[in-house]
Structure formats: C-alpha cells, structure tokens
Amino acid sequence: MAEADRRPPRLLHVHGSFSLGGKEARAVRLMNLWGKRAHHSIVSAAPQLMSARDAIDPAIEVEFPDPPPMAGKPALGRYKAIAQFLSGFDLILSYNWGAMDAVMAHRLHQKSLRLPPLIHHEDGFNADEANGLKARRNLYRRLALRRVEALVVPSIQLEHLARKTWRQPASKVHLIRNGIDTARYAETPASDAIPGLGRTPGKLVVGTLAGLRPVKNIPRLVRAVAAHRDRLQLVVVGEGPERNAIFAEAQANGLDDICMVGFLSEPWRFIGLFDIFALSSDSEQFPISLVEAMAAGLPIASTDVGDVATMVAPENRPFVVPDEPALADALGALAADPALRNRLGEANRHRARRDFTEEAMVAAYSALYGQALSSPHILR
C-alpha cells in the first residue's frame, strides 16, 4: 500500500457553534475513541464559541484552521471561498443549521472543484424554530442537501422531517441513535461529586443537565419544582446566557435552595446523586442527558418533546407530559412514591443498557464514514 493510502483520513468538522452540547459531545467522543485513525480539523460559524475543544483528548491530531466566513448573507463569492476551503479534506462533516452555508457551497461547487463527500448531521433546532420550522430555511435546506453523501439524524421525528419536508430519499437518511457507555453509570457517585451542593434535609433532589438557553426553558422547571418546594430541591448543571434569568425566577418563586453549579464534565460521576431527572425543554430530539439519567437508574419527568416519550421505559411514559402544570404534577407524584421512583429507575436503566449503547453508535458512524471514504474499515 502506498504511503498516501496509509495516512489517516483528514476529516473537516463544520459546526454552527462548538460550545459543548449534545452534538459536540458526541463528535468529540467519536474523535477520542478513534484516536490516531483520523486527523481532524474543526471550524465554527461562530468562532468565539469553541469551548468544546477542551474536551478533546490531547493525544488527538486536531487543528482549528481559520476558514472564510461560514455565516452571512447569501453571496456567490462567499460560497466559492467556502468551497475552496472545503477542497483540502477527505470527508466533510457538517452539523445543524449553522453549518448549512457550507453545505450550500459544497452543493454549488462539488463537481467543478471535485470536492470530497459531505455528510450532514441534524440534531435539533434553536429557540427560533422550536415552535415551527421556517419555510425559507426549509427551502434552503432542501436545495443545499441535494448532493450530500448522507444525512444523519438521531430521532424518529427528524427522520420523518428529513424525508417529508426536506424531501431526502430514504437511502440517504440514516437514523443513528445517540449512545453512551452505560456501564459507567452503574457506579455509585461520590457524595461530593457536585461542587457546592448542600442537600436540604428532608428534600429530594430534582436535577437537570442543559445548556442554559431559552429553548431549554429552565424557568418552567423552576416553577414546577417550586410548586413542591417543601419536599423538592432543584439542581441545574450547565452554563449559558440564561443563568441570571433562571436564578431570578427561582428567587421570585421562593426556591431559595436552588443549586446552579455551572458546567460539569463526565456526568457519570455525579448524575446518580439526583433522585429525579427532569427536562423542561420547548424542543428536543434525542437528548443525550436523558439517556445518561436512564443509565443511572433515575425516574424521569419531562415535557413531551422530540423522541422523549419513546426513549423512556414504557412504565415512565405517563410522566412525559404536555405542559407546565402537568410537569409539576408529575414531579409531585414521583416525590410522593419512593417505590414508584425505584421501579421506573430500574426500568429506564434496563432500556438504556439494551437500546442506547455507545458500541452500537460508534459502529454505525464508523461504517457510514468509512463507506464515504471508500474504505469501510478505516475507522474501526
């Protein structure tokens, strides 16, 4: 085999932002697991949002080049500049709406510049599309995605959307569910694994993991927990622009013992300290944090968004609810019944171990990327 054939493939990751959230955590985890089998370059349409780079293993070969502007008004010159930048790689991996200009540039110049294949990943939507997708964006997506090698989605809802709204052929759409190393979550966490958490005597801990953005609607969870503040305490793990607004909502609702600890890595080290895991988002697709909570054996109370109702164990589905009053009722019912919490937690743990393993996820991505690289085993 020639020396050029033995070198690791050069993968370009194009993100709308590279702050550590679900899609970024998955991308970084794959990079870390593949080790020296690939060389990675990462760019962001919002170059100031790159905090996920801190989670990359120092041993990984990774660069952060300066691309042409990846966001801005549609312009043929800008698309040409982006396309020329894309030409230096073996495979392009784009993520979410924020990277769609790179997908459009690839669509326009794939043939003339002989660009490498591009695989696009759609994991969900920001607050501006949480209550409905924008028609112009749907048209833009439909046009831009026309020549992609594949479109990867983690949820059934997104798979339906890709095929019906964005009109992607079934052969191009790949449903790959997010997976985690479920065995890690069986370990009992240290009692001090959440810095600054002082448990209020006589109260159960309701915990959530989320970027503090409007679409996560943590104030809704604050109010739902406040309805039972005599027996529930809220812990919020995450960082983001809504931090002050969440704290103000807690104060306004008499939730004086809220614990907002900021971002914590390695959730298997602490998530088992929660008694109940809660999600209050306006929009989700296939939240990794939910799988982590399930693997830790926690009961779930959540708004009915994305695939949440089909992710949890069937016994837990009555606690996936349509609105804020029902979320408060779900938390109250779980708080009142320890046997119910234990039963739902064990059912969720079993489902996570059966259906949402990291091994299956990594195998699916390795096969798909290897096929696009015309070398099926190169990442295995």
DRENTOR-389320 format. One record per residue (C-alpha): residue number from 0; chain; x negated, y, z negated. Coordinates in Angstrom, 3 decimals, decimal comma, always signed. Each point is the difference from the previous one (the first is absolute). Example, Ala and Ser with C-alpha at 12.3 -4.5 7.8 and 13.67 -1.06 7.14 Angstrom:
<pts>
PT   nr  kette        px        py        pz
PT    0      A   -12,300    -4,500    -7,800
PT    1      A    -1,370    +3,440    +0,660
</pts>
This chain:
<pts>
PT   nr  kette        px        py        pz
PT    0      A    +0,000    +0,000    +0,000
PT    1      A    -1,339    +3,464    +0,912
PT    2      A    -0,969    +2,372    -2,810
PT    3      A    +2,821    +2,401    +0,956
PT    4      A    +2,490    -2,837    -0,411
PT    5      A    -1,238    -0,755    -3,503
PT    6      A    +0,404    +3,516    -1,389
PT    7      A    +3,031    +0,707    -2,202
PT    8      A    +2,923    +1,589    +1,853
PT    9      A    +0,366    +3,761    -0,424
PT   10      A    +3,456    +0,763    -1,404
PT   11      A    +1,336    +3,559    -0,049
PT   12      A    +2,701    +0,724    -2,600
PT   13      A    +2,127    +3,078    +0,765
PT   14      A    +2,119    +1,149    -2,957
PT   15      A    +2,355    +2,919    -0,448
PT   16      A    -1,563    +0,307    -3,442
PT   17      A    -2,374    -2,251    -1,909
PT   18      A    +1,164    +0,586    -3,550
PT   19      A    +0,373    -3,271    -1,869
PT   20      A    +3,524    -1,282    +0,544
PT   21      A    +1,450    -3,312    +1,137
PT   22      A    -1,256    -0,063    +3,581
PT   23      A    -3,402    +1,372    -0,967
PT   24      A    -0,367    -2,543    -2,794
PT   25      A    +0,796    -2,807    +2,434
PT   26      A    -2,430    +1,295    +2,639
PT   27      A    -2,776    +0,356    -2,574
PT   28      A    +0,693    -3,441    -1,423
PT   29      A    -0,321    -1,571    +3,453
PT   30      A    -3,234    +1,893    +0,610
PT   31      A    -1,448    -1,183    -3,303
PT   32      A    +0,994    -3,607    +0,617
PT   33      A    -1,456    -0,070    +3,519
PT   34      A    -3,307    +1,312    -1,271
PT   35      A    -2,715    +0,058    +2,660
PT   36      A    +2,219    -1,589    +2,639
PT   37      A    +1,055    +3,466    +1,234
PT   38      A    -1,277    +3,563    +0,121
PT   39      A    +2,571    +2,662    -0,832
PT   40      A    +0,459    +3,667    +0,852
PT   41      A    +2,775    +1,948    -1,725
PT   42      A    +1,555    +3,316    +0,998
PT   43      A    +2,979    +1,916    -1,336
PT   44      A    +2,318    +2,514    +1,621
PT   45      A    -0,174    +1,739    -3,398
PT   46      A    -3,770    -0,086    -0,590
PT   47      A    +0,341    +1,448    -3,494
PT   48      A    +1,985    -3,098    -1,085
PT   49      A    -2,626    -2,744    -0,116
PT   50      A    +0,037    -1,203    -3,618
PT   51      A    +0,541    -3,658    +0,975
PT   52      A    -3,630    -0,159    +1,130
PT   53      A    -0,940    -0,417    -3,667
PT   54      A    +1,645    -3,449    -0,011
PT   55      A    -2,209    -1,338    +2,810
PT   56      A    -2,663    -2,449    -1,109
PT   57      A    -3,415    +1,737    +0,271
PT   58      A    -1,318    -3,027    +1,892
PT   59      A    +2,445    +0,569    +2,887
PT   60      A    -1,341    +1,567    +3,191
PT   61      A    +2,200    +3,065    +0,366
PT   62      A    -0,317    +3,455    +1,545
PT   63      A    +2,152    +3,120    -0,173
PT   64      A    -0,576    +1,755    +3,336
PT   65      A    +1,327    +3,449    +0,890
PT   66      A    +2,699    -0,476    +2,657
PT   67      A    +1,722    +2,670    +2,074
PT   68      A    +3,188    +1,302    -1,658
PT   69      A    +2,327    -2,967    -0,464
PT   70      A    +3,046    +2,157    -0,741
PT   71      A    +1,392    +3,093    +1,674
PT   72      A    +2,205    +1,177    +2,827
PT   73      A    +0,232    -2,297    +3,032
PT   74      A    -2,756    +0,954    +2,450
PT   75      A    -1,518    -1,993    +2,852
PT   76      A    -3,475    +1,308    -0,798
PT   77      A    +0,242    -1,127    -3,610
PT   78      A    +1,277    -3,425    +1,052
PT   79      A    -2,945    -0,336    +2,401
PT   80      A    -2,470    +0,883    -2,743
PT   81      A    +1,574    -2,550    -2,354
PT   82      A    -0,086    -2,668    +2,711
PT   83      A    -3,686    +0,616    +0,650
PT   84      A    -0,647    -0,420    -3,723
PT   85      A    +1,903    -3,321    -0,007
PT   86      A    -2,165    -1,420    +2,773
PT   87      A    -2,957    -0,821    -2,256
PT   88      A    +1,626    -2,913    -1,848
PT   89      A    +1,090    -3,600    +0,513
PT   90      A    +3,431    +0,238    -1,636
PT   91      A    +2,084    +2,952    -1,145
PT   92      A    +2,289    -0,354    -3,018
PT   93      A    +2,484    +2,839    -0,503
PT   94      A    +2,321    +0,504    -2,957
PT   95      A    +3,389    +1,709    -0,290
PT   96      A    +1,368    +3,197    +1,545
PT   97      A    -3,055    +2,055    -0,935
PT   98      A    -2,103    -1,978    +2,477
PT   99      A    +2,499    +0,084    +2,853
PT  100      A    -1,909    +2,634    +2,000
PT  101      A    -2,889    -2,455    +0,240
PT  102      A    +2,463    -2,620    +1,250
PT  103      A    +1,300    +2,443    +2,618
PT  104      A    -3,542    +0,891    +1,093
PT  105      A    -0,728    -3,693    +0,378
PT  106      A    +3,201    -0,512    +2,009
PT  107      A    -0,891    +2,830    +2,417
PT  108      A    -3,648    -0,922    +0,569
PT  109      A    -0,253    -3,708    -0,658
PT  110      A    -0,510    -0,922    +3,627
PT  111      A    -2,076    +2,938    +1,200
PT  112      A    -2,455    -0,164    -2,907
PT  113      A    +0,206    -3,793    -0,446
PT  114      A    +0,860    +0,398    -3,651
PT  115      A    -0,101    -2,922    -2,427
PT  116      A    +3,263    -1,565    -1,187
PT  117      A    +2,008    +1,833    -2,647
PT  118      A    +2,116    -1,585    -2,730
PT  119      A    +2,424    +2,321    -1,780
PT  120      A    +1,284    -0,538    -3,549
PT  121      A    +3,254    +1,486    -1,316
PT  122      A    +0,531    -0,258    -3,758
PT  123      A    +2,699    +2,574    -0,701
PT  124      A    +0,930    +3,647    +0,068
PT  125      A    -0,624    +3,195    -1,916
PT  126      A    +2,655    +2,121    -1,660
PT  127      A    +0,798    +1,840    +3,247
PT  128      A    +1,383    -3,246    +1,479
PT  129      A    +1,129    -1,767    -3,175
PT  130      A    +3,672    +0,677    +0,750
PT  131      A    -0,171    -0,628    +3,732
PT  132      A    -2,541    -0,067    +2,791
PT  133      A    -0,411    +3,020    +2,242
PT  134      A    +1,151    -0,489    +3,575
PT  135      A    -2,991    +1,796    +1,526
PT  136      A    -2,416    -2,104    -2,005
PT  137      A    +1,766    -3,167    +1,059
PT  138      A    -0,356    +1,002    +3,651
PT  139      A    -3,669    +0,872    -0,529
PT  140      A    -0,620    -3,343    -1,730
PT  141      A    +1,781    -1,849    +2,787
PT  142      A    -2,207    +1,620    +2,637
PT  143      A    -3,254    -0,224    -1,938
PT  144      A    +0,419    -3,663    -0,961
PT  145      A    +0,587    -1,152    +3,551
PT  146      A    -3,546    -1,321    +0,537
PT  147      A    -1,044    -1,100    -3,466
PT  148      A    -1,331    -3,514    -0,414
PT  149      A    +2,284    -0,626    -2,972
PT  150      A    +2,187    +1,756    -2,553
PT  151      A    -0,296    -1,308    -3,569
PT  152      A    +2,760    +0,514    -2,582
PT  153      A    +0,331    -1,390    -3,548
PT  154      A    +3,793    -0,008    -0,321
PT  155      A    +3,074    -1,426    +1,668
PT  156      A    +1,556    +3,459    +0,263
PT  157      A    -3,047    +1,369    +1,808
PT  158      A    -0,054    -3,014    +2,311
PT  159      A    +3,598    +0,735    +0,992
PT  160      A    -0,809    +3,685    +0,454
PT  161      A    -3,006    -0,738    +2,170
PT  162      A    +1,991    -2,212    +2,326
PT  163      A    +3,282    +1,907    +0,176
PT  164      A    -0,914    +3,672    -0,433
PT  165      A    -3,562    +0,084    +1,330
PT  166      A    +0,845    -2,669    +2,602
PT  167      A    -3,053    -2,155    -0,542
PT  168      A    +0,102    -3,512    +1,459
PT  169      A    +0,255    -2,775    -2,553
PT  170      A    -3,325    -1,447    +1,167
PT  171      A    -1,783    +3,210    -1,016
PT  172      A    +1,525    +0,429    -3,485
PT  173      A    -1,695    -1,920    -2,816
PT  174      A    +1,581    -0,279    -3,449
PT  175      A    -2,863    -0,457    -2,499
PT  176      A    +1,100    +0,254    -3,599
PT  177      A    -2,291    +1,642    -2,503
PT  178      A    -1,675    -2,496    -2,280
PT  179      A    -2,105    +0,089    -3,147
PT  180      A    -2,254    -2,298    -1,997
PT  181      A    +2,844    -1,188    -2,208
PT  182      A    -2,234    -2,074    -2,290
PT  183      A    -1,616    +3,155    -1,363
PT  184      A    +3,319    +1,155    -1,404
PT  185      A    +0,413    -3,058    -2,204
PT  186      A    -2,644    +1,330    -2,383
PT  187      A    +1,157    +1,729    -3,194
PT  188      A    -1,158    +3,636    +0,159
PT  189      A    -1,968    +1,641    -2,771
PT  190      A    +2,188    +2,067    -2,300
PT  191      A    -2,011    +3,147    +0,824
PT  192      A    +0,002    -0,516    +3,789
PT  193      A    +2,097    +3,158    +0,519
PT  194      A    -1,997    +2,956    -1,342
PT  195      A    +1,990    +2,246    -2,296
PT  196      A    +2,997    -2,299    -0,300
PT  197      A    +1,312    +0,115    -3,523
PT  198      A    +3,021    -2,268    -0,174
PT  199      A    +2,871    +1,526    -1,922
PT  200      A    +1,101    -2,465    -2,707
PT  201      A    +3,284    -1,701    +0,809
PT  202      A    -0,074    +0,917    +3,693
PT  203      A    -0,535    -2,054    +3,145
PT  204      A    -2,299    +1,323    +2,743
PT  205      A    +1,480    +0,716    +3,409
PT  206      A    -2,872    +0,398    +2,460
PT  207      A    -0,399    +1,076    +3,594
PT  208      A    -2,923    +0,267    +2,426
PT  209      A    +0,370    +2,659    +2,679
PT  210      A    -1,586    +2,915    +1,718
PT  211      A    +1,659    +3,037    -1,559
PT  212      A    +1,684    +1,216    +3,183
PT  213      A    +3,599    +1,137    +0,562
PT  214      A    +0,957    -3,200    +1,857
PT  215      A    -0,736    -2,046    -3,147
PT  216      A    +2,564    +2,082    -1,948
PT  217      A    -1,512    -0,607    -3,433
PT  218      A    +2,294    +2,677    -1,536
PT  219      A    +2,881    -2,400    +0,732
PT  220      A    -1,758    -2,667    -2,062
PT  221      A    -0,699    +2,518    -2,758
PT  222      A    +3,719    +0,703    -0,322
PT  223      A    +0,932    -3,695    +0,142
PT  224      A    -2,449    -0,806    -2,806
PT  225      A    +1,071    +3,074    -1,987
PT  226      A    +3,521    -1,452    -0,181
PT  227      A    -1,543    -2,655    -2,299
PT  228      A    -2,775    +2,041    -1,600
PT  229      A    +0,756    -1,508    -3,409
PT  230      A    -1,286    -3,386    +1,244
PT  231      A    -2,011    +0,642    +3,186
PT  232      A    -3,296    +1,753    +0,670
PT  233      A    -1,192    +0,921    +3,513
PT  234      A    -3,535    -0,519    +1,323
PT  235      A    -0,880    +1,435    +3,419
PT  236      A    -3,206    -1,189    +1,666
PT  237      A    -0,944    +2,134    +2,982
PT  238      A    -1,125    +3,399    +1,109
PT  239      A    +1,362    +2,596    +2,387
PT  240      A    +1,541    +3,442    +0,493
PT  241      A    +3,218    -0,770    -1,934
PT  242      A    -1,751    -0,553    -3,336
PT  243      A    +1,035    +3,304    -1,589
PT  244      A    +3,582    -0,284    +1,257
PT  245      A    +0,300    -3,499    -1,481
PT  246      A    -1,328    +1,137    -3,356
PT  247      A    +2,394    +2,965    +0,006
PT  248      A    +2,932    -2,333    +0,738
PT  249      A    -1,040    -2,202    -2,919
PT  250      A    -0,100    +2,961    -2,362
PT  251      A    +3,381    +1,226    +1,213
PT  252      A    +1,515    -3,429    -0,717
PT  253      A    -1,529    -0,536    -3,419
PT  254      A    -2,456    -2,670    +1,160
PT  255      A    -2,772    +1,223    -2,259
PT  256      A    -2,079    -3,186    -0,003
PT  257      A    -0,448    -0,330    +3,777
PT  258      A    -3,497    -1,205    +0,847
PT  259      A    -1,444    +1,234    +3,309
PT  260      A    -3,417    -1,576    +0,292
PT  261      A    -0,993    +0,946    +3,546
PT  262      A    -1,417    -2,477    +2,488
PT  263      A    -1,296    -3,345    -1,269
PT  264      A    -1,697    -2,557    +2,230
PT  265      A    +0,314    -3,780    -0,373
PT  266      A    +3,659    -0,224    -1,083
PT  267      A    -0,379    -3,625    -1,100
PT  268      A    -1,938    +1,352    -2,979
PT  269      A    +2,958    +1,985    -1,406
PT  270      A    +3,364    -0,595    +1,680
PT  271      A    +0,796    -2,865    -2,385
PT  272      A    +0,233    +2,556    -2,835
PT  273      A    +3,342    +1,136    +1,411
PT  274      A    +3,198    -1,623    -1,246
PT  275      A    +2,035    +1,080    +3,050
PT  276      A    -1,213    +1,190    +3,397
PT  277      A    +2,061    +2,677    +1,755
PT  278      A    +0,116    +1,640    +3,430
PT  279      A    +2,076    +3,102    +0,676
PT  280      A    -1,049    +0,835    +3,560
PT  281      A    +2,115    +1,597    +2,707
PT  282      A    -1,844    -2,108    +2,584
PT  283      A    -2,167    -3,118    -0,096
PT  284      A    -0,642    -2,888    +2,338
PT  285      A    -1,995    -2,750    -1,697
PT  286      A    -1,590    +1,549    -3,117
PT  287      A    -3,162    -1,755    -1,162
PT  288      A    +0,551    +1,279    -3,529
PT  289      A    +3,208    -2,046    -0,146
PT  290      A    -1,858    -3,183    +0,948
PT  291      A    -2,609    +0,792    -2,661
PT  292      A    +2,696    +0,370    -2,642
PT  293      A    +1,645    -3,242    +1,106
PT  294      A    -3,305    -1,864    -0,166
PT  295      A    -0,443    +1,304    -3,558
PT  296      A    +3,344    -1,554    -0,951
PT  297      A    +2,005    +3,193    -0,455
PT  298      A    +3,736    +0,613    +0,461
PT  299      A    +0,763    +2,687    +2,570
PT  300      A    +2,433    +2,928    +0,070
PT  301      A    -0,052    +1,864    +3,304
PT  302      A    +1,888    +2,105    +2,465
PT  303      A    +1,165    -2,028    +2,989
PT  304      A    -2,540    +1,121    +2,597
PT  305      A    -1,910    -1,829    +2,707
PT  306      A    -0,444    -3,723    -0,612
PT  307      A    +0,109    +0,254    -3,808
PT  308      A    +3,217    -2,010    -0,369
PT  309      A    -1,374    -2,855    +2,101
PT  310      A    -3,429    +0,108    -1,665
PT  311      A    +1,081    -0,584    -3,591
PT  312      A    +1,222    -3,391    -1,198
PT  313      A    +3,725    -0,550    +0,657
PT  314      A    +0,738    +0,204    -3,736
PT  315      A    -1,449    +3,529    -0,075
PT  316      A    +2,005    +1,381    +2,931
PT  317      A    +2,898    +1,363    -2,128
PT  318      A    -2,532    +2,458    -1,454
PT  319      A    -0,857    +1,436    +3,433
PT  320      A    +2,565    +2,778    +0,064
PT  321      A    +1,355    +2,805    +2,197
PT  322      A    -0,330    +3,130    -2,125
PT  323      A    -1,255    +1,701    -3,148
PT  324      A    +2,866    -0,908    -2,368
PT  325      A    -0,305    -3,648    +1,022
PT  326      A    -3,765    +0,139    -0,544
PT  327      A    +0,578    +1,283    -3,526
PT  328      A    +2,527    -2,809    -0,583
PT  329      A    -2,468    -2,590    +1,311
PT  330      A    -2,713    +1,221    -2,350
PT  331      A    +2,449    -0,080    -2,903
PT  332      A    +1,075    -3,562    +0,747
PT  333      A    -3,592    -1,213    +0,237
PT  334      A    -0,972    +1,809    -3,186
PT  335      A    +2,829    -1,669    -1,918
PT  336      A    -0,780    -3,609    +0,959
PT  337      A    -3,501    -1,426    -0,584
PT  338      A    +1,016    -3,455    +1,255
PT  339      A    +1,192    +1,556    +3,261
PT  340      A    -3,274    +1,903    +0,386
PT  341      A    -1,999    -3,177    -0,489
PT  342      A    +2,130    -1,988    +2,421
PT  343      A    -0,181    +2,615    +2,757
PT  344      A    -3,712    +0,525    -0,551
PT  345      A    -0,789    -3,682    +0,437
PT  346      A    +2,191    -0,230    +3,095
PT  347      A    -1,793    +2,995    +1,523
PT  348      A    -3,402    -1,484    -0,846
PT  349      A    +0,915    -3,242    +1,757
PT  350      A    +1,200    +1,834    +3,105
PT  351      A    -3,153    +2,139    +0,216
PT  352      A    -2,243    -3,055    -0,278
PT  353      A    +1,987    -1,835    +2,644
PT  354      A    +0,608    +2,706    +2,596
PT  355      A    -2,361    +2,963    -0,397
PT  356      A    -3,527    -1,350    -0,207
PT  357      A    -3,076    +1,867    +1,126
PT  358      A    -1,255    -3,114    +1,778
PT  359      A    +2,941    -0,028    +2,415
PT  360      A    -0,264    +3,738    +0,661
PT  361      A    -3,743    -0,096    +0,704
PT  362      A    +0,389    -2,995    +2,317
PT  363      A    +2,682    +1,796    +2,013
PT  364      A    -2,033    +3,187    +0,420
PT  365      A    -3,182    -1,928    +0,798
PT  366      A    +1,806    -1,934    +2,732
PT  367      A    +1,660    +3,073    +1,520
PT  368      A    -3,131    +2,156    +0,033
PT  369      A    -2,103    -2,912    +1,231
PT  370      A    +2,374    -0,556    +2,894
PT  371      A    -0,220    +3,687    +0,966
PT  372      A    -3,803    -0,265    -0,133
PT  373      A    +0,110    -3,100    +2,240
PT  374      A    -1,779    -1,892    -2,775
PT  375      A    +2,616    -1,772    -2,156
PT  376      A    -2,373    -1,049    -2,808
PT  377      A    -2,191    +3,076    -0,242
PT  378      A    +1,577    +1,237    -3,267
PT  379      A    +0,503    -3,394    -1,634
</pts>
